[in-house]
């Protein structure tokens, strides 16, 4: 087993462990605290998402602990050796490799070490078609959890096409039962938007709020007044998926993909779906055209309209 796999392979499945990793790096790697302070300042000023901050910070901490020194002090041979180890490790995903490259690239930019960037490999975009659950699978999934909180949580994500960070940060005041809207505040790329509130979900939410009495956040964490953690949402989804007997390699984000695909199949136009999802570019939304089962019929040839019909 490689050094990376032995020491850090579990980071893929334990997101909250990044905090522990950062604390270790600050204690064990000379100068790491100073570098990370500047790194976190810049990444926050540029309004990167929470997940981006988390993944980049984790990658910088890992490579620093691996060599026992800051990535700024690494030479090209050391960087290539480390990245090669990541690529060879079958336990680590391509996304993990990508975050390592992007994290170092960002760090070099803020320290104006542009000459180091040429040594980092280019990341080829591998756009995969999203996985989608069927309506029957979704009905089984939402029925699976015993607790109302988990049933409402998962149903809400699908019903409004939410990102996991968006559902975690929802406030009770963001739910407008009268106007049947949900206010998503300062989400990805610092964008806010309104999304649809399902009639069925509205009833379930009111029942949940009445019974659980959440404080401030719609879904509390362990302590009332704190938001539900991403890992708790992921765990709820995995348990429901297993109990529902769904064998697809789905994740929480699959609910968002399913939302968009099903709307497209039900005749909603692509621009409306883009706005509901909060995409910055229509090209991102258009990937669902390759997944949705839409019957397209050729109504007529345009040539037939060139000449008036003869009696």
ZADO-1210 file (C-alpha; in nm, 4 decimals, padded with zeros to 6 digits):
<atoms>
<atom x="00.0000" y="00.0000" z="00.0000" code="UNK" pos="1"/>
<atom x="00.1403" y="00.3433" z="-00.0925" code="UNK" pos="2"/>
<atom x="00.2229" y="00.6137" z="00.1594" code="UNK" pos="3"/>
<atom x="-00.0681" y="00.8279" z="00.0441" code="UNK" pos="4"/>
<atom x="-00.3198" y="00.5454" z="00.0564" code="UNK" pos="5"/>
<atom x="-00.2034" y="00.4366" z="00.4014" code="UNK" pos="6"/>
<atom x="-00.2119" y="00.7776" z="00.5615" code="UNK" pos="7"/>
<atom x="-00.4745" y="00.9795" z="00.3824" code="UNK" pos="8"/>
<atom x="-00.6991" y="00.7579" z="00.1686" code="UNK" pos="9"/>
<atom x="-00.9839" y="00.7875" z="00.4211" code="UNK" pos="10"/>
<atom x="-01.0194" y="01.1599" z="00.3487" code="UNK" pos="11"/>
<atom x="-01.2487" y="01.0807" z="00.0567" code="UNK" pos="12"/>
<atom x="-01.5146" y="00.9446" z="00.2898" code="UNK" pos="13"/>
<atom x="-01.4712" y="01.1627" z="00.5979" code="UNK" pos="14"/>
<atom x="-01.5129" y="01.5287" z="00.4912" code="UNK" pos="15"/>
<atom x="-01.5041" y="01.6723" z="00.8427" code="UNK" pos="16"/>
<atom x="-01.1542" y="01.5282" z="00.8907" code="UNK" pos="17"/>
<atom x="-01.0074" y="01.8108" z="00.6824" code="UNK" pos="18"/>
<atom x="-01.0137" y="02.0288" z="00.9948" code="UNK" pos="19"/>
<atom x="-00.7972" y="01.7751" z="01.1771" code="UNK" pos="20"/>
<atom x="-00.5631" y="01.7563" z="00.8800" code="UNK" pos="21"/>
<atom x="-00.5214" y="02.1345" z="00.8715" code="UNK" pos="22"/>
<atom x="-00.4478" y="02.1473" z="01.2438" code="UNK" pos="23"/>
<atom x="-00.1815" y="01.8787" z="01.2019" code="UNK" pos="24"/>
<atom x="-00.0179" y="02.0663" z="00.9167" code="UNK" pos="25"/>
<atom x="-00.0131" y="02.3904" z="01.1162" code="UNK" pos="26"/>
<atom x="00.1665" y="02.2138" z="01.4014" code="UNK" pos="27"/>
<atom x="00.4019" y="01.9933" z="01.2033" code="UNK" pos="28"/>
<atom x="00.4958" y="02.1913" z="00.8904" code="UNK" pos="29"/>
<atom x="00.7135" y="02.5048" z="00.9329" code="UNK" pos="30"/>
<atom x="00.5511" y="02.8171" z="00.7851" code="UNK" pos="31"/>
<atom x="00.2292" y="02.6374" z="00.6946" code="UNK" pos="32"/>
<atom x="00.0082" y="02.8575" z="00.9162" code="UNK" pos="33"/>
<atom x="00.1302" y="03.1756" z="00.7463" code="UNK" pos="34"/>
<atom x="00.0804" y="03.0316" z="00.3978" code="UNK" pos="35"/>
<atom x="-00.2676" y="02.9029" z="00.4765" code="UNK" pos="36"/>
<atom x="-00.3786" y="03.2346" z="00.6273" code="UNK" pos="37"/>
<atom x="-00.2977" y="03.4091" z="00.2994" code="UNK" pos="38"/>
<atom x="-00.4431" y="03.1213" z="00.0995" code="UNK" pos="39"/>
<atom x="-00.7752" y="03.1282" z="00.2885" code="UNK" pos="40"/>
<atom x="-00.7927" y="03.5088" z="00.2703" code="UNK" pos="41"/>
<atom x="-00.7570" y="03.5126" z="-00.1073" code="UNK" pos="42"/>
<atom x="-00.9897" y="03.2231" z="-00.1711" code="UNK" pos="43"/>
<atom x="-01.2571" y="03.3894" z="00.0438" code="UNK" pos="44"/>
<atom x="-01.2153" y="03.7306" z="-00.1226" code="UNK" pos="45"/>
<atom x="-01.2675" y="03.5662" z="-00.4608" code="UNK" pos="46"/>
<atom x="-01.5991" y="03.4218" z="-00.3366" code="UNK" pos="47"/>
<atom x="-01.5192" y="03.0571" z="-00.3969" code="UNK" pos="48"/>
<atom x="-01.7771" y="02.8084" z="-00.2713" code="UNK" pos="49"/>
<atom x="-01.7424" y="02.6335" z="00.0650" code="UNK" pos="50"/>
<atom x="-01.6713" y="02.3030" z="-00.1069" code="UNK" pos="51"/>
<atom x="-01.3910" y="02.4610" z="-00.3130" code="UNK" pos="52"/>
<atom x="-01.2299" y="02.6121" z="-00.0019" code="UNK" pos="53"/>
<atom x="-01.2582" y="02.2743" z="00.1708" code="UNK" pos="54"/>
<atom x="-01.1087" y="02.0721" z="-00.1158" code="UNK" pos="55"/>
<atom x="-00.8220" y="02.3116" z="-00.1900" code="UNK" pos="56"/>
<atom x="-00.7282" y="02.3499" z="00.1776" code="UNK" pos="57"/>
<atom x="-00.7341" y="01.9742" z="00.2270" code="UNK" pos="58"/>
<atom x="-00.5084" y="01.9201" z="-00.0735" code="UNK" pos="59"/>
<atom x="-00.2557" y="02.1807" z="00.0396" code="UNK" pos="60"/>
<atom x="-00.2473" y="02.0327" z="00.3905" code="UNK" pos="61"/>
<atom x="-00.2000" y="01.6801" z="00.2578" code="UNK" pos="62"/>
<atom x="00.0928" y="01.7576" z="00.0299" code="UNK" pos="63"/>
<atom x="00.2551" y="01.9665" z="00.3058" code="UNK" pos="64"/>
<atom x="00.2338" y="01.6768" z="00.5519" code="UNK" pos="65"/>
<atom x="00.3524" y="01.4316" z="00.2871" code="UNK" pos="66"/>
<atom x="00.6809" y="01.6198" z="00.2386" code="UNK" pos="67"/>
<atom x="00.7012" y="01.7913" z="00.5769" code="UNK" pos="68"/>
<atom x="00.7309" y="02.1333" z="00.4137" code="UNK" pos="69"/>
<atom x="00.5247" y="02.3936" z="00.2296" code="UNK" pos="70"/>
<atom x="00.4357" y="02.3317" z="-00.1386" code="UNK" pos="71"/>
<atom x="00.6136" y="02.6619" z="-00.2072" code="UNK" pos="72"/>
<atom x="00.9412" y="02.4911" z="-00.1197" code="UNK" pos="73"/>
<atom x="00.8920" y="02.1897" z="-00.3473" code="UNK" pos="74"/>
<atom x="01.0887" y="02.1431" z="-00.6669" code="UNK" pos="75"/>
<atom x="00.9458" y="02.0136" z="-00.9937" code="UNK" pos="76"/>
<atom x="01.0666" y="01.6582" z="-00.9358" code="UNK" pos="77"/>
<atom x="00.8958" y="01.6389" z="-00.5968" code="UNK" pos="78"/>
<atom x="00.5668" y="01.7730" z="-00.7350" code="UNK" pos="79"/>
<atom x="00.5693" y="01.5296" z="-01.0267" code="UNK" pos="80"/>
<atom x="00.6510" y="01.2393" z="-00.7964" code="UNK" pos="81"/>
<atom x="00.3619" y="01.3303" z="-00.5662" code="UNK" pos="82"/>
<atom x="00.1105" y="01.3721" z="-00.8480" code="UNK" pos="83"/>
<atom x="00.2261" y="01.0452" z="-01.0031" code="UNK" pos="84"/>
<atom x="00.1590" y="00.8720" z="-00.6690" code="UNK" pos="85"/>
<atom x="-00.1930" y="01.0146" z="-00.6654" code="UNK" pos="86"/>
<atom x="-00.2575" y="00.8930" z="-01.0192" code="UNK" pos="87"/>
<atom x="-00.1283" y="00.5444" z="-00.9424" code="UNK" pos="88"/>
<atom x="-00.3387" y="00.5089" z="-00.6275" code="UNK" pos="89"/>
<atom x="-00.6560" y="00.3219" z="-00.7234" code="UNK" pos="90"/>
<atom x="-00.8259" y="00.4270" z="-00.3976" code="UNK" pos="91"/>
<atom x="-00.8212" y="00.7952" z="-00.4965" code="UNK" pos="92"/>
<atom x="-01.0561" y="00.9454" z="-00.7539" code="UNK" pos="93"/>
<atom x="-00.9685" y="01.1666" z="-01.0520" code="UNK" pos="94"/>
<atom x="-01.1453" y="01.4479" z="-00.8676" code="UNK" pos="95"/>
<atom x="-00.8998" y="01.4081" z="-00.5798" code="UNK" pos="96"/>
<atom x="-00.6115" y="01.4474" z="-00.8254" code="UNK" pos="97"/>
<atom x="-00.7779" y="01.7523" z="-00.9803" code="UNK" pos="98"/>
<atom x="-00.8143" y="01.9250" z="-00.6426" code="UNK" pos="99"/>
<atom x="-00.4452" y="01.8644" z="-00.5691" code="UNK" pos="100"/>
<atom x="-00.3443" y="02.0343" z="-00.8954" code="UNK" pos="101"/>
<atom x="-00.5922" y="02.3219" z="-00.8644" code="UNK" pos="102"/>
<atom x="-00.5020" y="02.3791" z="-00.4990" code="UNK" pos="103"/>
<atom x="-00.1322" y="02.4129" z="-00.5744" code="UNK" pos="104"/>
<atom x="-00.2019" y="02.6219" z="-00.8841" code="UNK" pos="105"/>
<atom x="-00.4072" y="02.8663" z="-00.6757" code="UNK" pos="106"/>
<atom x="-00.1378" y="02.8826" z="-00.4061" code="UNK" pos="107"/>
<atom x="00.1339" y="02.9588" z="-00.6606" code="UNK" pos="108"/>
<atom x="-00.0742" y="03.2346" z="-00.8167" code="UNK" pos="109"/>
<atom x="-00.1347" y="03.4228" z="-00.4915" code="UNK" pos="110"/>
<atom x="00.2396" y="03.4075" z="-00.4188" code="UNK" pos="111"/>
<atom x="00.3107" y="03.5271" z="-00.7757" code="UNK" pos="112"/>
<atom x="00.5079" y="03.2163" z="-00.8612" code="UNK" pos="113"/>
<atom x="00.3727" y="03.1980" z="-01.2145" code="UNK" pos="114"/>
<atom x="00.6841" y="03.0133" z="-01.3304" code="UNK" pos="115"/>
<atom x="00.5783" y="02.7125" z="-01.1247" code="UNK" pos="116"/>
<atom x="00.2425" y="02.6810" z="-01.3026" code="UNK" pos="117"/>
<atom x="00.3942" y="02.5516" z="-01.6253" code="UNK" pos="118"/>
<atom x="00.5132" y="02.2410" z="-01.4422" code="UNK" pos="119"/>
<atom x="00.1659" y="02.1437" z="-01.3282" code="UNK" pos="120"/>
<atom x="-00.0276" y="01.9144" z="-01.5640" code="UNK" pos="121"/>
<atom x="-00.3270" y="02.0414" z="-01.7547" code="UNK" pos="122"/>
<atom x="-00.6559" y="01.8910" z="-01.6428" code="UNK" pos="123"/>
<atom x="-00.8655" y="01.7595" z="-01.9285" code="UNK" pos="124"/>
<atom x="-01.2338" y="01.8172" z="-01.8800" code="UNK" pos="125"/>
<atom x="-01.4174" y="01.4854" z="-01.8649" code="UNK" pos="126"/>
<atom x="-01.7819" y="01.5755" z="-01.8770" code="UNK" pos="127"/>
<atom x="-01.9812" y="01.2705" z="-01.7824" code="UNK" pos="128"/>
<atom x="-02.3532" y="01.2436" z="-01.8280" code="UNK" pos="129"/>
<atom x="-02.5307" y="01.2770" z="-01.4930" code="UNK" pos="130"/>
<atom x="-02.6887" y="00.9783" z="-01.3235" code="UNK" pos="131"/>
<atom x="-03.0661" y="01.0059" z="-01.2843" code="UNK" pos="132"/>
<atom x="-03.3076" y="00.8132" z="-01.0634" code="UNK" pos="133"/>
<atom x="-03.6445" y="00.7050" z="-01.1993" code="UNK" pos="134"/>
<atom x="-03.9690" y="00.8240" z="-01.0435" code="UNK" pos="135"/>
<atom x="-04.0278" y="00.4781" z="-00.8968" code="UNK" pos="136"/>
<atom x="-03.6804" y="00.4776" z="-00.7396" code="UNK" pos="137"/>
<atom x="-03.7430" y="00.8222" z="-00.5925" code="UNK" pos="138"/>
<atom x="-04.0714" y="00.7116" z="-00.4359" code="UNK" pos="139"/>
<atom x="-03.8913" y="00.4207" z="-00.2700" code="UNK" pos="140"/>
<atom x="-03.6055" y="00.6473" z="-00.1589" code="UNK" pos="141"/>
<atom x="-03.8282" y="00.9080" z="00.0067" code="UNK" pos="142"/>
<atom x="-04.0305" y="00.6384" z="00.1838" code="UNK" pos="143"/>
<atom x="-03.7208" y="00.4654" z="00.3252" code="UNK" pos="144"/>
<atom x="-03.6173" y="00.6899" z="00.6224" code="UNK" pos="145"/>
<atom x="-03.8055" y="00.6284" z="00.9476" code="UNK" pos="146"/>
<atom x="-03.7723" y="00.9853" z="01.0733" code="UNK" pos="147"/>
<atom x="-03.9811" y="01.2627" z="00.9201" code="UNK" pos="148"/>
<atom x="-03.6809" y="01.4965" z="00.9191" code="UNK" pos="149"/>
<atom x="-03.4840" y="01.2730" z="00.6800" code="UNK" pos="150"/>
<atom x="-03.7857" y="01.2126" z="00.4555" code="UNK" pos="151"/>
<atom x="-03.8548" y="01.5856" z="00.4264" code="UNK" pos="152"/>
<atom x="-03.4858" y="01.6683" z="00.3834" code="UNK" pos="153"/>
<atom x="-03.4274" y="01.4354" z="00.0887" code="UNK" pos="154"/>
<atom x="-03.7635" y="01.5155" z="-00.0694" code="UNK" pos="155"/>
<atom x="-03.6937" y="01.8893" z="-00.0479" code="UNK" pos="156"/>
<atom x="-03.3582" y="01.8555" z="-00.2258" code="UNK" pos="157"/>
<atom x="-03.5210" y="01.6784" z="-00.5201" code="UNK" pos="158"/>
<atom x="-03.8364" y="01.8910" z="-00.5258" code="UNK" pos="159"/>
<atom x="-03.6411" y="02.2172" z="-00.5681" code="UNK" pos="160"/>
<atom x="-03.3191" y="02.0945" z="-00.7307" code="UNK" pos="161"/>
<atom x="-03.0994" y="02.2086" z="-00.4416" code="UNK" pos="162"/>
<atom x="-02.7276" y="02.1725" z="-00.3896" code="UNK" pos="163"/>
<atom x="-02.6250" y="02.0077" z="-00.0626" code="UNK" pos="164"/>
<atom x="-02.4758" y="02.3343" z="00.0675" code="UNK" pos="165"/>
<atom x="-02.8002" y="02.5158" z="-00.0122" code="UNK" pos="166"/>
<atom x="-03.0226" y="02.2824" z="00.1875" code="UNK" pos="167"/>
<atom x="-02.7790" y="02.2905" z="00.4822" code="UNK" pos="168"/>
<atom x="-02.7839" y="02.6716" z="00.4930" code="UNK" pos="169"/>
<atom x="-03.1596" y="02.7183" z="00.4530" code="UNK" pos="170"/>
<atom x="-03.3186" y="02.9379" z="00.7181" code="UNK" pos="171"/>
<atom x="-03.6757" y="02.8903" z="00.8348" code="UNK" pos="172"/>
<atom x="-03.7423" y="03.2428" z="00.7097" code="UNK" pos="173"/>
<atom x="-03.6299" y="03.1415" z="00.3587" code="UNK" pos="174"/>
<atom x="-03.9459" y="02.9344" z="00.3136" code="UNK" pos="175"/>
<atom x="-04.2379" y="03.1414" z="00.1813" code="UNK" pos="176"/>
<atom x="-04.5415" y="02.9182" z="00.2193" code="UNK" pos="177"/>
<atom x="-04.7827" y="03.1809" z="00.0823" code="UNK" pos="178"/>
<atom x="-04.5933" y="03.2524" z="-00.2395" code="UNK" pos="179"/>
<atom x="-04.4764" y="02.8905" z="-00.2712" code="UNK" pos="180"/>
<atom x="-04.1130" y="02.9932" z="-00.3035" code="UNK" pos="181"/>
<atom x="-03.7808" y="02.9164" z="-00.1389" code="UNK" pos="182"/>
<atom x="-03.5161" y="03.1880" z="-00.1191" code="UNK" pos="183"/>
<atom x="-03.1650" y="03.0551" z="-00.1870" code="UNK" pos="184"/>
<atom x="-02.9185" y="03.3119" z="-00.0547" code="UNK" pos="185"/>
<atom x="-02.5624" y="03.3706" z="-00.1751" code="UNK" pos="186"/>
<atom x="-02.5067" y="03.0250" z="-00.3203" code="UNK" pos="187"/>
<atom x="-02.2453" y="02.9204" z="-00.5771" code="UNK" pos="188"/>
<atom x="-02.0715" y="03.2168" z="-00.7435" code="UNK" pos="189"/>
<atom x="-02.2343" y="03.4359" z="-00.4780" code="UNK" pos="190"/>
<atom x="-02.5700" y="03.4170" z="-00.6582" code="UNK" pos="191"/>
<atom x="-02.9143" y="03.4270" z="-00.4962" code="UNK" pos="192"/>
<atom x="-03.2361" y="03.2997" z="-00.6513" code="UNK" pos="193"/>
<atom x="-03.5925" y="03.1865" z="-00.5817" code="UNK" pos="194"/>
<atom x="-03.6923" y="02.8264" z="-00.6465" code="UNK" pos="195"/>
<atom x="-04.0261" y="02.6507" z="-00.6490" code="UNK" pos="196"/>
<atom x="-04.1855" y="02.5164" z="-00.3289" code="UNK" pos="197"/>
<atom x="-04.3812" y="02.1992" z="-00.3984" code="UNK" pos="198"/>
<atom x="-04.7354" y="02.1777" z="-00.2581" code="UNK" pos="199"/>
<atom x="-04.6613" y="01.8319" z="-00.1167" code="UNK" pos="200"/>
<atom x="-04.3328" y="01.9479" z="00.0372" code="UNK" pos="201"/>
<atom x="-04.5053" y="02.2523" z="00.1836" code="UNK" pos="202"/>
<atom x="-04.7336" y="02.0262" z="00.3867" code="UNK" pos="203"/>
<atom x="-04.4468" y="01.8038" z="00.4940" code="UNK" pos="204"/>
<atom x="-04.2322" y="02.1008" z="00.5961" code="UNK" pos="205"/>
<atom x="-04.5087" y="02.2504" z="00.8098" code="UNK" pos="206"/>
<atom x="-04.5578" y="01.9160" z="00.9838" code="UNK" pos="207"/>
<atom x="-04.1830" y="01.8827" z="01.0389" code="UNK" pos="208"/>
<atom x="-04.1428" y="02.2390" z="01.1724" code="UNK" pos="209"/>
<atom x="-04.4348" y="02.1925" z="01.4103" code="UNK" pos="210"/>
<atom x="-04.2920" y="01.8689" z="01.5484" code="UNK" pos="211"/>
<atom x="-03.9160" y="01.9396" z="01.5527" code="UNK" pos="212"/>
<atom x="-03.9300" y="02.3149" z="01.6297" code="UNK" pos="213"/>
<atom x="-03.5996" y="02.4032" z="01.4561" code="UNK" pos="214"/>
<atom x="-03.4229" y="02.7251" z="01.5534" code="UNK" pos="215"/>
<atom x="-03.3013" y="02.9679" z="01.2851" code="UNK" pos="216"/>
<atom x="-03.1896" y="02.6999" z="01.0378" code="UNK" pos="217"/>
<atom x="-03.4549" y="02.4847" z="00.8753" code="UNK" pos="218"/>
<atom x="-03.2539" y="02.1711" z="00.9495" code="UNK" pos="219"/>
<atom x="-03.0566" y="02.1883" z="01.2722" code="UNK" pos="220"/>
<atom x="-02.7237" y="02.0257" z="01.3361" code="UNK" pos="221"/>
<atom x="-02.6501" y="01.8468" z="01.6642" code="UNK" pos="222"/>
<atom x="-02.7049" y="02.1746" z="01.8465" code="UNK" pos="223"/>
<atom x="-03.0131" y="02.3824" z="01.7744" code="UNK" pos="224"/>
<atom x="-02.9130" y="02.7101" z="01.6146" code="UNK" pos="225"/>
<atom x="-02.6404" y="02.5461" z="01.4039" code="UNK" pos="226"/>
<atom x="-02.6896" y="02.4227" z="01.0448" code="UNK" pos="227"/>
<atom x="-02.7015" y="02.0575" z="00.9514" code="UNK" pos="228"/>
<atom x="-02.3640" y="01.9316" z="00.8317" code="UNK" pos="229"/>
<atom x="-02.2980" y="01.8055" z="00.4792" code="UNK" pos="230"/>
<atom x="-02.1877" y="01.4679" z="00.6113" code="UNK" pos="231"/>
<atom x="-02.5203" y="01.4222" z="00.7927" code="UNK" pos="232"/>
<atom x="-02.7100" y="01.4798" z="00.4669" code="UNK" pos="233"/>
<atom x="-02.4831" y="01.2381" z="00.2806" code="UNK" pos="234"/>
<atom x="-02.5258" y="00.9748" z="00.5510" code="UNK" pos="235"/>
<atom x="-02.9053" y="01.0085" z="00.5434" code="UNK" pos="236"/>
<atom x="-02.9003" y="00.9648" z="00.1666" code="UNK" pos="237"/>
<atom x="-02.6746" y="00.6582" z="00.1744" code="UNK" pos="238"/>
<atom x="-02.8885" y="00.4855" z="00.4366" code="UNK" pos="239"/>
<atom x="-03.2089" y="00.5601" z="00.2447" code="UNK" pos="240"/>
<atom x="-03.0516" y="00.4405" z="-00.0810" code="UNK" pos="241"/>
<atom x="-02.9535" y="00.1086" z="00.0747" code="UNK" pos="242"/>
<atom x="-03.2888" y="00.0578" z="00.2459" code="UNK" pos="243"/>
<atom x="-03.4720" y="00.1339" z="-00.0788" code="UNK" pos="244"/>
<atom x="-03.2660" y="-00.1332" z="-00.2553" code="UNK" pos="245"/>
<atom x="-03.1314" y="00.1070" z="-00.5178" code="UNK" pos="246"/>
<atom x="-02.8042" y="-00.0274" z="-00.6576" code="UNK" pos="247"/>
<atom x="-02.7082" y="00.2737" z="-00.8698" code="UNK" pos="248"/>
<atom x="-02.3909" y="00.4619" z="-00.7719" code="UNK" pos="249"/>
<atom x="-02.5928" y="00.7678" z="-00.6689" code="UNK" pos="250"/>
<atom x="-02.5079" y="01.0570" z="-00.4379" code="UNK" pos="251"/>
<atom x="-02.7045" y="01.3484" z="-00.2934" code="UNK" pos="252"/>
<atom x="-02.6333" y="01.5534" z="-00.6076" code="UNK" pos="253"/>
<atom x="-02.8149" y="01.2851" z="-00.8089" code="UNK" pos="254"/>
<atom x="-03.1394" y="01.4292" z="-00.6690" code="UNK" pos="255"/>
<atom x="-03.0583" y="01.7638" z="-00.8322" code="UNK" pos="256"/>
<atom x="-02.9793" y="01.5905" z="-01.1625" code="UNK" pos="257"/>
<atom x="-03.3075" y="01.4002" z="-01.1392" code="UNK" pos="258"/>
<atom x="-03.4999" y="01.7221" z="-01.0728" code="UNK" pos="259"/>
<atom x="-03.3658" y="01.8875" z="-01.3889" code="UNK" pos="260"/>
<atom x="-03.4073" y="01.5818" z="-01.6094" code="UNK" pos="261"/>
<atom x="-03.7640" y="01.5130" z="-01.4989" code="UNK" pos="262"/>
<atom x="-03.8667" y="01.8754" z="-01.5543" code="UNK" pos="263"/>
<atom x="-03.7238" y="01.8597" z="-01.9056" code="UNK" pos="264"/>
<atom x="-03.9129" y="01.5383" z="-01.9748" code="UNK" pos="265"/>
<atom x="-04.2310" y="01.7042" z="-01.8481" code="UNK" pos="266"/>
<atom x="-04.2047" y="01.9862" z="-02.0998" code="UNK" pos="267"/>
<atom x="-04.0399" y="02.2667" z="-01.8991" code="UNK" pos="268"/>
<atom x="-03.8100" y="02.4784" z="-02.1176" code="UNK" pos="269"/>
<atom x="-03.4340" y="02.4700" z="-02.0694" code="UNK" pos="270"/>
<atom x="-03.4042" y="02.8406" z="-01.9739" code="UNK" pos="271"/>
<atom x="-03.6513" y="02.8040" z="-01.6873" code="UNK" pos="272"/>
<atom x="-03.4626" y="02.4976" z="-01.5622" code="UNK" pos="273"/>
<atom x="-03.1349" y="02.6939" z="-01.5823" code="UNK" pos="274"/>
<atom x="-03.2791" y="02.9669" z="-01.3607" code="UNK" pos="275"/>
<atom x="-03.4172" y="02.7152" z="-01.1109" code="UNK" pos="276"/>
<atom x="-03.0795" y="02.5430" z="-01.0840" code="UNK" pos="277"/>
<atom x="-02.8885" y="02.8703" z="-01.0577" code="UNK" pos="278"/>
<atom x="-02.6499" y="02.7869" z="-01.3420" code="UNK" pos="279"/>
<atom x="-02.4383" y="03.0731" z="-01.4735" code="UNK" pos="280"/>
<atom x="-02.4224" y="02.9324" z="-01.8265" code="UNK" pos="281"/>
<atom x="-02.6908" y="02.7648" z="-02.0357" code="UNK" pos="282"/>
<atom x="-02.4311" y="02.5145" z="-02.1631" code="UNK" pos="283"/>
<atom x="-02.4200" y="02.3580" z="-01.8164" code="UNK" pos="284"/>
<atom x="-02.7954" y="02.3022" z="-01.8180" code="UNK" pos="285"/>
<atom x="-02.7970" y="02.1685" z="-02.1714" code="UNK" pos="286"/>
<atom x="-02.6230" y="01.8475" z="-02.0629" code="UNK" pos="287"/>
<atom x="-02.9628" y="01.7259" z="-01.9446" code="UNK" pos="288"/>
<atom x="-03.0791" y="01.7222" z="-02.3065" code="UNK" pos="289"/>
<atom x="-02.8550" y="01.4175" z="-02.3509" code="UNK" pos="290"/>
<atom x="-03.0170" y="01.2341" z="-02.0581" code="UNK" pos="291"/>
<atom x="-03.3857" y="01.3200" z="-02.0750" code="UNK" pos="292"/>
<atom x="-03.6174" y="01.0865" z="-02.2641" code="UNK" pos="293"/>
<atom x="-03.7910" y="01.3290" z="-02.4959" code="UNK" pos="294"/>
<atom x="-03.9799" y="01.2244" z="-02.8048" code="UNK" pos="295"/>
<atom x="-03.8892" y="01.4515" z="-03.0926" code="UNK" pos="296"/>
<atom x="-04.1015" y="01.4370" z="-03.4067" code="UNK" pos="297"/>
<atom x="-04.0220" y="01.6008" z="-03.7397" code="UNK" pos="298"/>
<atom x="-04.3439" y="01.7966" z="-03.8001" code="UNK" pos="299"/>
<atom x="-04.2733" y="01.9010" z="-04.1576" code="UNK" pos="300"/>
<atom x="-04.0025" y="01.9898" z="-04.4023" code="UNK" pos="301"/>
<atom x="-03.9274" y="02.3637" z="-04.4301" code="UNK" pos="302"/>
<atom x="-03.9272" y="02.3136" z="-04.8093" code="UNK" pos="303"/>
<atom x="-04.3066" y="02.2658" z="-04.7953" code="UNK" pos="304"/>
<atom x="-04.3441" y="02.6215" z="-04.6697" code="UNK" pos="305"/>
<atom x="-04.1567" y="02.7754" z="-04.9610" code="UNK" pos="306"/>
<atom x="-04.4497" y="02.7436" z="-05.1983" code="UNK" pos="307"/>
<atom x="-04.8174" y="02.8032" z="-05.1350" code="UNK" pos="308"/>
<atom x="-05.0400" y="02.4947" z="-05.1509" code="UNK" pos="309"/>
<atom x="-05.2138" y="02.4449" z="-05.4851" code="UNK" pos="310"/>
<atom x="-05.5838" y="02.3792" z="-05.4935" code="UNK" pos="311"/>
</atoms>
